[in-house]
């Protein structure tokens, strides 16, 4: 068995060596080329024997300068690869690519591409240019109006504009070789300009190019066929421009009679903080209303007015102005924008009226009215008695709360609330609570003592009943033994004592004669009757009658009296 395993292993090793010797080094790829535009970079190459199991290792060498070089690489089975995500710092860098064929662990010689770069001023054989966007031409006020999508927005996700900080600078060249230079900022969605022609013709053509920092655009040519002279009637101006402002923002509304025509409205917000400085933001819409909250600059202090202009076919109406408005109560403005005081919750607490509401600093924190906020909320509570209290609520609190004392109790308690955040004031909020706010002790104050007394009484009663049951048990045992003794006459032990019954006996008459020895009688003879003892009285007749000191039932009575002491053997005096 061991010999068979050894032979099998030897055969496998020989097969593996023969296969490894059979795998030859693959041939290198050919014709490595670079395709670059506004959206990215793709490398392409050719290979002759794709039927074999071949992969390609693509390396991008970032050669910004001679002392610094970074390499990124990827592996693919295709004959092309998008390397946009492999570019490092494309705004200024230059690159070249190497493609290597890999098969069975063997690598070919790498094939290099030409050096390329988006930086026009870098030394590179291939210069990558951005594509100028599509251009829209139209007549406007006797001029040729030029408009196109801002490439800073159109190509913002492209590696060519990665880490961008520059604005677009573009050039318009007419057929007469007259060149105009314009600038378009990053925040603009569209770029537009007007070109003046010295003479009118049937077709108006222009060439556009531009640059963003060191990245340049390909030339874009565009023509307009028609007459650009002013032949469109001027539209009528909008009417009734009004301002609606609250805690959440500002909306401007207007009216226009002939909306069936192709009319747009240009809305401008003029920030008139003081006489020496004024900022303007604008927007274009086809509706008759526009939310201008994001067009307000420094709304906690500034004041504004709005102009609305109708635009049709390059022609503009006269602008219609709104009234001046502001969130700042202290600036001169016809329209004062107030914040809405939040809903108030009233409830009794400790004999007072508890007031609670959501902190408007949290509720309206995304509103333009509170943009750039640094102040706390100061609010005022006024009762029916014209008593006014002032409280402060900080920005970090989610809810604001306080308690109000009333001098007398009534069925309904009403309060008026208002406040301010810096120079921004709130509308009045009235709220009432119906009920009794007096502080009554809870039911548990009475329940717990009563429950304690009841439990104590039950405990004492239980103890008494236990003692009584124990005493009754002992008493029953004793009474049972006592009655058992009195009721059991069947047998009596001989040694037990019996009741002594004394029978009366007849008196015997003792005759006393005078003794011959007179010496023994002398003491009695010499005594008178009064001096004699009571037991000897009446013996003068010569007869002495002796009576028993006990009555006929004296001993029985004495025994009966002693039975209460459970002693049943009374002893009569006398001889036993």
C-alpha positions as CSV (number, residue, x, y, z in Angstrom):
1,X,0.0,0.0,0.0
2,X,2.8,2.4,0.9
3,X,4.6,1.6,-2.4
4,X,1.4,2.4,-4.3
5,X,1.0,5.8,-2.6
6,X,4.7,6.7,-3.2
7,X,4.3,5.9,-6.9
8,X,1.1,8.1,-7.2
9,X,2.8,11.0,-5.5
10,X,5.9,10.7,-7.8
11,X,3.6,10.6,-10.9
12,X,1.8,13.8,-9.8
13,X,5.1,15.6,-9.2
14,X,6.3,14.6,-12.6
15,X,3.1,15.7,-14.2
16,X,3.2,19.1,-12.4
17,X,6.8,19.7,-13.5
18,X,6.0,18.8,-17.1
19,X,3.0,21.2,-17.1
20,X,5.0,24.0,-15.6
21,X,7.7,23.5,-18.3
22,X,5.0,23.5,-20.9
23,X,3.6,26.9,-19.9
24,X,5.6,29.4,-21.8
25,X,6.0,33.1,-21.0
26,X,3.1,35.1,-22.6
27,X,3.7,37.6,-25.3
28,X,3.3,41.3,-24.2
29,X,0.2,43.4,-25.1
30,X,0.4,45.7,-28.1
31,X,-0.9,49.2,-29.0
32,X,-1.7,50.5,-25.5
33,X,-3.7,53.7,-26.1
34,X,-5.4,56.3,-23.8
35,X,-8.9,57.7,-24.3
36,X,-9.7,60.7,-22.0
37,X,-12.6,63.2,-21.9
38,X,-14.7,65.1,-19.5
39,X,-16.1,62.0,-17.7
40,X,-12.9,60.0,-17.2
41,X,-10.0,58.0,-18.7
42,X,-10.0,54.6,-20.4
43,X,-6.9,52.5,-21.4
44,X,-7.1,50.1,-24.4
45,X,-4.7,47.5,-25.8
46,X,-4.5,44.6,-28.3
47,X,-3.5,41.0,-27.8
48,X,-3.1,38.2,-30.4
49,X,-3.9,34.9,-28.6
50,X,-6.9,35.6,-26.4
51,X,-7.9,31.9,-26.7
52,X,-5.4,31.1,-24.0
53,X,-6.1,31.8,-20.3
54,X,-4.6,35.2,-20.1
55,X,-5.2,38.1,-17.7
56,X,-3.8,41.6,-17.9
57,X,-2.3,43.6,-15.1
58,X,-2.8,47.4,-15.5
59,X,-0.6,49.8,-13.5
60,X,-1.1,53.6,-13.5
61,X,2.0,55.5,-12.6
62,X,1.4,59.0,-11.2
63,X,4.5,60.9,-12.3
64,X,3.8,64.4,-10.9
65,X,7.5,65.1,-10.5
66,X,10.7,63.2,-10.7
67,X,11.0,62.8,-6.9
68,X,7.5,61.6,-6.3
69,X,5.8,58.7,-8.1
70,X,2.7,56.7,-7.0
71,X,1.4,53.5,-8.5
72,X,-2.1,52.0,-8.6
73,X,-2.9,48.7,-10.3
74,X,-5.7,46.5,-11.3
75,X,-6.3,43.0,-12.9
76,X,-8.7,42.4,-15.8
77,X,-9.4,39.8,-18.5
78,X,-10.8,42.4,-20.9
79,X,-8.9,44.5,-23.5
80,X,-9.8,47.8,-21.9
81,X,-10.2,49.3,-18.5
82,X,-11.6,52.5,-17.1
83,X,-8.9,53.9,-14.8
84,X,-10.7,57.1,-13.7
85,X,-10.8,56.0,-10.1
86,X,-7.1,55.1,-10.2
87,X,-6.0,58.7,-11.0
88,X,-4.3,60.6,-8.1
89,X,-4.7,64.4,-8.0
90,X,-5.8,64.7,-11.7
91,X,-6.0,68.5,-11.6
92,X,-2.2,68.8,-11.9
93,X,-0.7,65.3,-12.2
94,X,0.5,63.5,-15.3
95,X,0.4,59.7,-15.9
96,X,1.4,56.8,-18.0
97,X,0.1,53.2,-18.0
98,X,1.8,49.8,-18.2
99,X,-0.1,46.7,-19.3
100,X,1.3,43.2,-18.6
101,X,0.0,39.8,-19.8
102,X,-0.2,37.2,-17.0
103,X,-0.7,33.4,-17.6
104,X,-0.1,30.5,-15.2
105,X,2.1,32.6,-12.9
106,X,4.2,33.9,-15.8
107,X,4.2,37.6,-16.8
108,X,5.1,39.2,-20.1
109,X,7.2,42.3,-20.5
110,X,5.1,45.4,-19.6
111,X,3.9,47.6,-22.5
112,X,3.9,51.3,-21.8
113,X,1.4,54.0,-22.9
114,X,2.2,57.6,-23.8
115,X,2.2,60.1,-20.9
116,X,-1.1,61.9,-20.6
117,X,-2.5,64.7,-18.3
118,X,-5.5,67.0,-17.8
119,X,-3.0,69.8,-17.0
120,X,-2.4,71.7,-20.2
121,X,0.9,73.1,-18.9
122,X,2.4,69.7,-17.9
123,X,4.8,67.9,-20.2
124,X,2.7,65.2,-21.7
125,X,2.2,63.7,-25.2
126,X,-1.5,63.3,-24.7
127,X,-3.5,66.4,-23.4
128,X,-6.9,65.6,-22.1
129,X,-9.5,68.3,-22.8
130,X,-13.0,68.8,-21.4
131,X,-16.0,68.9,-23.7
132,X,-17.7,72.3,-23.8
133,X,-21.4,71.8,-23.0
134,X,-24.2,72.2,-25.6
135,X,-25.0,75.9,-26.2
136,X,-28.4,77.4,-26.6
137,X,-28.6,80.6,-28.7
138,X,-31.6,83.0,-28.8
139,X,-32.3,86.7,-29.6
140,X,-32.6,89.1,-26.7
141,X,-32.9,92.8,-26.8
142,X,-31.3,92.9,-30.3
143,X,-28.4,90.7,-29.2
144,X,-27.5,87.0,-29.4
145,X,-28.2,85.5,-26.1
146,X,-25.8,82.6,-25.2
147,X,-26.7,80.1,-22.5
148,X,-25.3,76.7,-21.5
149,X,-25.2,74.3,-18.5
150,X,-22.4,75.1,-16.1
151,X,-19.7,72.4,-16.6
152,X,-18.7,72.8,-13.0
153,X,-22.1,71.3,-12.2
154,X,-22.3,69.0,-15.3
155,X,-18.9,67.3,-14.7
156,X,-18.7,67.7,-10.9
157,X,-18.4,63.9,-10.4
158,X,-15.7,63.5,-13.0
159,X,-12.1,62.8,-12.0
160,X,-11.0,65.8,-14.1
161,X,-12.8,68.2,-11.7
162,X,-12.0,66.3,-8.5
163,X,-11.0,68.6,-5.7
164,X,-12.0,71.6,-7.7
165,X,-11.7,75.2,-6.3
166,X,-11.6,77.3,-9.5
167,X,-14.4,79.0,-11.4
168,X,-15.1,78.6,-15.1
169,X,-13.6,81.2,-17.4
170,X,-14.9,81.0,-21.0
171,X,-14.4,82.8,-24.2
172,X,-16.8,83.7,-27.0
173,X,-15.4,84.4,-30.5
174,X,-17.6,85.7,-33.3
175,X,-16.9,85.4,-37.0
176,X,-15.4,88.8,-37.0
177,X,-12.7,87.5,-34.6
178,X,-14.1,89.6,-31.8
179,X,-13.5,87.8,-28.5
180,X,-15.5,88.2,-25.3
181,X,-14.4,86.8,-21.9
182,X,-16.9,85.8,-19.3
183,X,-16.8,84.1,-15.8
184,X,-19.2,81.5,-14.4
185,X,-19.1,80.6,-10.7
186,X,-19.4,77.2,-9.2
187,X,-22.8,77.9,-7.5
188,X,-24.5,78.9,-10.8
189,X,-26.5,76.2,-12.6
190,X,-26.4,77.9,-16.0
191,X,-23.9,80.3,-17.6
192,X,-25.2,83.0,-19.9
193,X,-24.0,86.1,-21.8
194,X,-25.1,88.3,-24.7
195,X,-23.1,88.9,-27.9
196,X,-23.5,92.1,-29.9
197,X,-23.1,91.9,-33.7
198,X,-22.1,94.9,-35.7
199,X,-24.5,94.0,-38.5
200,X,-27.6,91.9,-38.9
201,X,-27.5,88.8,-41.1
202,X,-29.4,85.6,-41.6
203,X,-27.1,83.4,-39.5
204,X,-25.1,84.2,-36.4
205,X,-22.3,81.8,-35.5
206,X,-19.9,81.8,-32.5
207,X,-17.0,79.7,-31.2
208,X,-16.8,78.9,-27.4
209,X,-13.9,77.6,-25.4
210,X,-12.8,78.0,-21.8
211,X,-10.7,76.7,-18.9
212,X,-11.0,75.7,-15.2
213,X,-7.7,76.3,-13.7
214,X,-5.2,74.4,-15.8
215,X,-7.9,72.2,-17.4
216,X,-9.0,73.4,-20.9
217,X,-12.1,72.8,-23.0
218,X,-12.4,71.7,-26.6
219,X,-13.8,74.3,-29.0
220,X,-17.5,74.4,-29.3
221,X,-19.1,76.0,-32.4
222,X,-22.8,77.0,-32.6
223,X,-25.0,79.0,-34.9
224,X,-28.4,80.7,-34.7
225,X,-30.5,81.2,-37.9
226,X,-33.0,84.0,-37.9
227,X,-33.3,87.7,-37.0
228,X,-32.1,88.8,-33.6
229,X,-33.5,92.3,-33.9
230,X,-36.1,93.3,-31.3
231,X,-39.4,92.3,-32.8
232,X,-41.2,90.7,-29.8
233,X,-43.5,93.0,-27.9
234,X,-42.6,93.8,-24.3
235,X,-44.7,91.8,-21.8
236,X,-46.8,93.5,-19.2
237,X,-45.4,93.7,-15.6
238,X,-46.7,91.4,-12.9
239,X,-49.2,92.8,-10.4
240,X,-49.9,92.6,-6.6
241,X,-46.6,91.3,-5.4
242,X,-47.1,90.2,-1.8
243,X,-45.0,88.7,0.9
244,X,-46.0,85.8,3.2
245,X,-43.5,85.1,6.0
246,X,-43.7,83.0,9.1
247,X,-41.6,80.8,11.3
248,X,-40.6,78.4,8.5
249,X,-39.7,80.9,5.7
250,X,-40.8,83.5,3.2
251,X,-42.9,83.1,0.0
252,X,-43.5,85.8,-2.6
253,X,-46.7,85.8,-4.7
254,X,-47.9,87.8,-7.6
255,X,-50.6,88.0,-10.2
256,X,-50.4,88.0,-14.0
257,X,-53.3,88.3,-16.5
258,X,-52.1,86.5,-19.7
259,X,-50.5,83.3,-18.5
260,X,-51.4,81.6,-21.8
261,X,-48.4,83.3,-23.4
262,X,-44.9,81.8,-23.0
263,X,-43.9,84.0,-20.0
264,X,-41.4,83.4,-17.3
265,X,-40.8,85.5,-14.1
266,X,-37.5,86.6,-12.9
267,X,-37.5,87.1,-9.1
268,X,-34.9,89.2,-7.4
269,X,-34.4,89.6,-3.7
270,X,-32.6,92.8,-2.7
271,X,-30.9,92.7,0.7
272,X,-30.9,96.2,1.9
273,X,-29.2,96.0,5.3
274,X,-28.0,99.6,5.1
275,X,-27.7,102.4,2.5
276,X,-24.0,101.6,1.6
277,X,-24.4,97.9,0.9
278,X,-26.9,95.9,-1.0
279,X,-26.8,92.3,-2.2
280,X,-29.1,90.7,-4.9
281,X,-30.0,87.1,-5.4
282,X,-32.3,86.0,-8.2
283,X,-34.2,83.1,-9.6
284,X,-36.3,82.2,-12.7
285,X,-39.7,80.5,-12.5
286,X,-42.9,79.9,-14.5
287,X,-45.1,79.8,-11.5
288,X,-46.8,82.8,-9.8
289,X,-45.2,82.1,-6.4
290,X,-41.7,81.3,-5.2
291,X,-40.2,80.3,-1.8
292,X,-37.3,82.7,-1.3
293,X,-36.2,81.4,2.1
294,X,-32.8,80.2,0.7
295,X,-32.3,83.5,-1.0
296,X,-32.3,85.5,2.2
297,X,-28.9,86.8,3.4
298,X,-28.4,87.4,7.1
299,X,-32.1,87.2,7.9
300,X,-31.8,87.8,11.6
301,X,-30.8,91.5,11.1
302,X,-31.5,92.3,7.4
303,X,-34.4,93.8,5.6
304,X,-35.5,93.0,2.1
305,X,-37.7,93.8,-0.8
306,X,-38.5,91.7,-3.9
307,X,-38.8,92.6,-7.6
308,X,-40.7,90.4,-10.1
309,X,-40.2,90.8,-13.8
310,X,-42.0,89.1,-16.6
311,X,-39.8,87.7,-19.4
312,X,-41.0,86.6,-22.8
313,X,-38.9,86.0,-26.0
314,X,-35.9,87.8,-24.6
315,X,-38.1,90.8,-23.7
316,X,-38.5,91.9,-20.0
317,X,-41.3,93.9,-18.4
318,X,-40.9,96.6,-15.9
319,X,-40.1,95.1,-12.5
320,X,-42.8,95.2,-9.9
321,X,-41.7,95.8,-6.3
322,X,-42.9,94.4,-3.0
323,X,-43.1,96.1,0.3
324,X,-40.0,96.0,2.5
325,X,-40.1,93.2,5.0
326,X,-37.8,91.9,7.8
327,X,-37.7,89.5,10.8
328,X,-35.9,92.3,12.7
329,X,-38.5,94.2,14.7
330,X,-36.3,97.2,15.1
331,X,-35.5,98.0,11.5
332,X,-37.9,100.2,9.4
333,X,-40.0,97.8,7.4
334,X,-43.6,97.8,6.4
335,X,-44.0,94.1,6.8
336,X,-42.7,92.7,10.1
337,X,-42.3,88.9,10.1
338,X,-43.1,87.3,13.5
339,X,-42.5,83.8,14.6
340,X,-45.4,81.6,15.7
341,X,-45.3,80.7,19.4
342,X,-45.5,76.9,19.8
343,X,-48.5,75.1,21.2
344,X,-48.7,75.4,25.0
345,X,-49.6,72.6,27.5
346,X,-51.1,73.6,30.8
347,X,-51.5,71.4,33.8
348,X,-51.8,71.7,37.7
349,X,-48.6,71.1,39.7
350,X,-48.1,71.8,43.4
351,X,-51.0,74.2,43.6
352,X,-49.7,76.2,40.6
353,X,-50.4,76.3,36.9
354,X,-47.6,74.4,35.1
355,X,-46.7,75.8,31.6
356,X,-44.8,73.7,29.1
357,X,-44.1,74.0,25.3
358,X,-41.6,72.9,22.7
359,X,-38.5,75.0,22.5
360,X,-38.8,77.1,19.3
361,X,-35.0,77.2,19.1
362,X,-35.3,73.4,18.3
363,X,-38.6,73.6,16.5
364,X,-37.6,76.2,14.0
365,X,-33.8,75.5,13.9
366,X,-33.9,74.9,10.1
367,X,-35.9,78.0,9.4
368,X,-34.1,81.0,7.7
369,X,-35.5,83.1,10.5
370,X,-33.2,81.4,13.0
371,X,-30.2,80.9,10.6
372,X,-26.9,81.6,12.3
373,X,-28.6,81.9,15.7
374,X,-26.7,82.6,18.9
375,X,-29.4,84.0,21.2
376,X,-31.6,82.3,23.8
377,X,-35.3,82.5,24.0
378,X,-36.8,85.0,26.3
379,X,-40.5,84.6,26.8
380,X,-43.2,86.4,28.8
381,X,-46.3,85.0,30.5
382,X,-49.2,87.4,31.4
383,X,-52.2,86.3,33.5
384,X,-55.7,87.8,33.6
385,X,-54.6,89.9,36.5
386,X,-52.1,91.6,34.2
387,X,-49.2,90.0,36.2
388,X,-46.3,89.5,33.8
389,X,-43.4,87.1,34.4
390,X,-40.3,86.8,32.3
391,X,-38.4,83.5,31.7
392,X,-35.4,82.3,29.7
393,X,-35.1,79.1,27.7
394,X,-31.6,78.1,26.4
395,X,-30.9,76.6,23.0
396,X,-29.9,73.2,24.4
397,X,-33.3,72.6,26.1
398,X,-35.8,70.6,24.2
399,X,-38.8,71.9,26.2
400,X,-39.4,75.1,28.1
401,X,-41.4,75.0,31.3
402,X,-42.3,77.1,34.3
403,X,-45.1,77.5,36.9
404,X,-47.5,80.4,37.5
405,X,-49.0,81.3,40.9
406,X,-52.6,82.6,41.0
407,X,-53.8,84.7,43.9
408,X,-57.2,83.0,43.9
409,X,-58.7,79.8,42.7
410,X,-61.2,79.8,39.9
411,X,-62.7,77.4,37.4
412,X,-60.6,78.5,34.4
413,X,-57.0,79.8,34.3
414,X,-55.9,81.7,31.2
415,X,-52.4,82.9,30.2
416,X,-51.0,84.9,27.3
417,X,-47.5,84.0,26.0
418,X,-45.1,85.9,23.8
419,X,-41.3,86.2,23.5
420,X,-38.3,87.1,21.4
421,X,-35.0,85.6,20.2
422,X,-32.7,88.5,19.8
423,X,-34.5,90.9,17.5
424,X,-37.0,88.3,16.3
425,X,-40.3,88.5,18.1
426,X,-43.2,86.0,18.5
427,X,-46.9,86.3,17.9
428,X,-49.1,86.2,21.0
429,X,-50.3,82.8,22.1
430,X,-53.3,82.5,24.4
431,X,-54.1,79.3,26.3
432,X,-56.6,78.3,29.1
433,X,-56.9,75.4,31.6
434,X,-60.3,74.4,33.0
435,X,-60.2,72.7,36.3
436,X,-58.9,72.9,39.8
437,X,-55.1,73.5,40.3
438,X,-55.2,73.3,44.1
439,X,-52.9,70.8,45.6
440,X,-54.9,68.0,47.2
441,X,-53.0,65.2,49.1
442,X,-53.1,61.9,47.2
443,X,-55.4,59.1,48.2
444,X,-52.5,57.1,49.4
445,X,-52.0,59.6,52.3
446,X,-55.2,58.3,53.8
447,X,-55.1,54.7,52.5
448,X,-51.8,53.7,53.9
449,X,-52.5,54.8,57.6
450,X,-55.9,53.2,57.6
451,X,-54.5,50.1,56.1
452,X,-51.8,50.1,58.8
453,X,-54.4,50.4,61.6
454,X,-56.5,47.6,60.1
455,X,-53.5,45.3,59.8
456,X,-52.5,46.1,63.4
457,X,-56.0,45.3,64.7
458,X,-56.1,42.1,62.7
459,X,-52.7,41.1,64.1
460,X,-53.8,41.9,67.7
461,X,-57.1,40.1,67.3
462,X,-55.2,37.1,65.9
463,X,-52.9,37.0,68.9
464,X,-55.8,37.3,71.4
465,X,-57.7,34.5,69.6
466,X,-54.6,32.3,69.7
467,X,-54.1,32.9,73.5
468,X,-57.8,32.3,74.2
469,X,-57.7,29.0,72.2
470,X,-54.6,28.0,74.2
471,X,-56.3,28.9,77.6
472,X,-59.5,27.1,76.6
473,X,-57.5,24.0,75.8
474,X,-55.7,24.0,79.2
475,X,-59.0,24.7,81.1
476,X,-60.8,21.9,79.3
477,X,-58.1,19.5,80.4
478,X,-58.3,20.5,84.1
479,X,-62.2,20.6,84.2
480,X,-62.3,17.2,82.6
481,X,-60.0,15.7,85.2
482,X,-62.0,17.4,88.1
483,X,-65.4,16.2,86.9
484,X,-64.1,12.8,86.2
485,X,-63.1,12.5,89.9
486,X,-66.5,13.6,91.2
487,X,-68.6,11.6,88.9
488,X,-66.7,8.3,89.2
489,X,-68.1,6.5,92.3
490,X,-67.7,3.0,91.1
491,X,-64.5,2.2,92.9
492,X,-62.7,4.1,95.6
493,X,-59.4,3.2,97.0
494,X,-59.3,2.1,100.6
495,X,-56.7,4.6,101.5
496,X,-58.8,7.6,100.3
497,X,-60.3,9.7,103.0
498,X,-64.1,9.6,103.5
499,X,-66.4,12.3,104.7
500,X,-66.7,12.4,108.4
501,X,-70.2,12.5,109.7
502,X,-70.7,13.3,113.4
503,X,-73.8,12.0,115.0
504,X,-75.2,14.0,118.0
505,X,-75.0,12.0,121.3
506,X,-77.2,12.3,124.4
507,X,-75.9,14.4,127.1
508,X,-74.8,12.4,130.1
509,X,-75.4,13.8,133.5
510,X,-72.3,13.7,135.5
511,X,-72.8,13.7,139.2
512,X,-70.0,15.4,141.1
513,X,-69.6,14.7,144.7
514,X,-67.5,16.5,147.1
515,X,-64.2,15.1,147.4
516,X,-62.8,14.1,150.7
517,X,-59.6,15.9,149.9
518,X,-60.7,19.4,150.4
519,X,-57.3,20.8,149.4
520,X,-58.1,20.2,145.7
521,X,-61.4,22.0,146.0
522,X,-60.2,25.0,148.0
523,X,-59.4,27.1,145.0
524,X,-62.8,26.6,143.5
525,X,-64.7,27.0,146.7
526,X,-63.1,30.2,147.5
527,X,-64.2,31.6,144.0
528,X,-67.5,33.3,143.5
529,X,-69.8,32.3,140.6
530,X,-68.7,35.2,138.5
531,X,-65.1,34.2,138.8
532,X,-65.7,30.6,137.9
533,X,-65.0,29.6,134.3
534,X,-67.9,29.4,132.0
535,X,-67.6,25.7,131.7
536,X,-68.2,25.3,135.4
537,X,-71.1,27.5,135.8
538,X,-74.4,25.9,136.8
539,X,-72.7,23.2,138.7
540,X,-73.9,24.4,142.0
541,X,-76.8,22.1,142.1
542,X,-74.4,19.3,142.3
543,X,-74.9,18.4,138.7
544,X,-72.6,19.4,135.8
545,X,-73.9,19.2,132.4
546,X,-71.2,19.0,129.7
547,X,-72.1,20.0,126.1
548,X,-70.1,19.2,123.0
549,X,-68.6,22.2,121.3
550,X,-69.7,21.0,117.8
551,X,-73.1,21.1,116.4
552,X,-74.8,18.3,114.7
553,X,-73.7,19.4,111.2
554,X,-70.7,21.5,111.9
555,X,-68.1,19.1,110.5
556,X,-70.2,18.5,107.4
557,X,-70.5,22.2,106.7
558,X,-66.8,22.6,107.2
559,X,-66.1,19.9,104.7
560,X,-68.4,21.4,102.2
561,X,-66.8,24.7,102.5
562,X,-63.4,23.2,101.9
563,X,-64.5,21.5,98.6
564,X,-64.1,24.7,96.7
565,X,-60.4,24.4,97.3
566,X,-60.4,20.9,95.7
567,X,-59.4,19.4,99.1
568,X,-61.7,16.5,99.8
569,X,-60.3,15.3,103.1
570,X,-61.2,17.7,105.8
571,X,-60.0,16.9,109.4
572,X,-62.3,17.5,112.3
573,X,-60.6,18.5,115.6
574,X,-60.4,15.9,118.2
575,X,-59.1,12.5,118.5
576,X,-58.7,10.4,115.5
